[in-house]
């Protein structure tokens, strides 16, 4: 299976909530079989596999490495107690990555606006005494705060300690001695 070249190479595959997710260098792409879209196969024009770019950021971004990258590698019963639903935990990691991607979108947009404003100021294309304004700044900040709340919810929903699984302590299963380091960067 291949994905659009702009997403780069596929570095991992996992199923989350009956969908196959491909973690790539510059994007997260999901695949759904035509049978799950049209179970009766009434539309023969639907391709056998339908792909969608769910997150336009991939493993080149630290937040994807720390959410989906970690989830793809560590969320299995080697590291987790049997009481933890791997699929649900990966779903929480995916939700956190989507929330962080929305924050990244705002940051990219704000940086572009700032760069454009600098160019205009240097060129003298501004009105003296008028400060440049970012449209809907309050709404963007509130959206980012809301997204951070979603990340915190996803993070607390998957917190597991070694007391939950004494026969396979999570802290001993990861090369790093700092488990919290997986989440600290968020």
N, C-alpha and C positions, 0 to 999 in steps of 0.2 A: 504494500500500500504506500502511496506517496501523497505528499501534501504540496501546496503551492510553494514554489521556490522562495518567495519572499519571507516565508516562515523559517527557512533554514532546515537543517537536518533534525530528524526525530531523535530524541535522546531517551525517551521513556514512554511506555504505554501502560495505562491502568484503566480499569472499569470503575466508574462512579455512577451509582444510581441507574444502572442498565444502559449506560452510554460509554463508549470507548473514548478515552481522552489521550491525545498524543501531545506529549510535552516536547516542544521543539526549541531551537535556539532563539527564535524571535516570535514565538506565539504558542498558544495553547489551542489545539484544534480538536473538536469532538466529532465523532462519527456515529451515525445512526443507520441501522439497516432499514431498507425499504419496507420489510415486513412489519417493523414496529411503527412505522409512519402510516402505512396503509395495510393493515393485517389481512384484509380480504383481497388485496392486490387488484383493486378496481381500476387503478391508474397505472398502466404498463409503462408510462413515460418517466416514472420516478426512477432515478438511477438506483442500482443495487445498494450503494453506500452513499449517504448524503453527509457531506462535511460542512462544518461551520467553525469559523474562528470565534472562539469564546473570549479569549483574552489576547490582545495584540502585543503582549510582552511575553518573552520566553526566558529560558535559563540564563540568558545574558544579563538579566536583571536580578539583583540580589534578593528582592522580595519574592520573586518566583522560586529561587533556589531555597529560600527559608520556609516557604509554605508548601507549594506543590512538590518541589524537588525532595524536600525532607519527607513529605507524606508518601510519595511514590516509593521511597527507599525504606522508610522505617515503619510505616503503618501496616504491619502484618503480625501474625501471632508469634513470630520469633521474639518480638520485642514487647508485645502487649498481652495482657491477661485475656483469657477466653471470654470474659464478660464484655469486652469492648468490641463493638461492631466495626470492623475495618472500613466497610463501605461508608458508614455514617461518619466516621472520623475523617476519611478522605473527602467526603462531602463538605465537612466543616472547613478543612484546609482549602478546598476549592472556593468556598464562599469568602474566606479571608483573602484569598488571592484576587478575587473579583473586586472586593471592596478596596484593596490596596491599588488595584489597577485603576479604579475610578479616581483615587487620589493622585496617582501618577498622571492621569489625563489632565487633571486640573493644573498640576505642577508644570507640565509641558506647555499647556495653553498660556499659563501665567508667564513662563519664561519667554515664549514667543512674543507675547504682548510687551514685555519689558524690553526685549531686543528691538522690536519695532519702534517703541517710544524713544529709545536711545538714538536710533538712526534718525528719526524725525527731529529730535532736539539738536543733534549735531548738524543737520542740514538746515536748521533754522525754520523748519516747517511746523512751528508751534505758535500759539497765541501767547504773547507776553502776559505774565500774571495768571495764567491758567495752568493748573496742574493736570497732567494726564490722568485719566480715570479708567479703571478696569470695570467693565460692565458686569453687573451682578456679583460683585466681590463678596458681599455678605452671604448670598445664596451659595456661592462656591465654597466658602469657608464652612458654612453650616453643613453642606453636603459632605465635606471632608471629615468633619467631626462625627457625623452620623456613620460614615464608613468606618472610622476608627472604632466606634462602638461595636459595629458588626464584627470587626477583627477581634476585639476583646471577648465578645460572646463566643466566637468560634474557638478562640484560644482556651477559654475556660472550659468549654465543652469537651475538649480532648485532653485536658491535663490528667496524667496518670503518674502515680508515684510507685516506688519499688515496694511499698507496703501492699499495693494492689496485686502484685505479682512477685512474691518472694522467690519463687523458683527460677525466674528469669528477670532479674532486676534490669530495668531499662538503662539505668546509669552504667551498668557494666557491659551493655551490648553495643554502645556507641564508642568509637575511638576517642572522642573528646570527653574529658572529665566534667564538662559543663553542659548539662542537658538544657538548662535555661537559655544557653547561648543560641539554641535553635529558634527561640521566640524573641530573644532580647532585641534583635535588630528590627523588630516590627514597630 
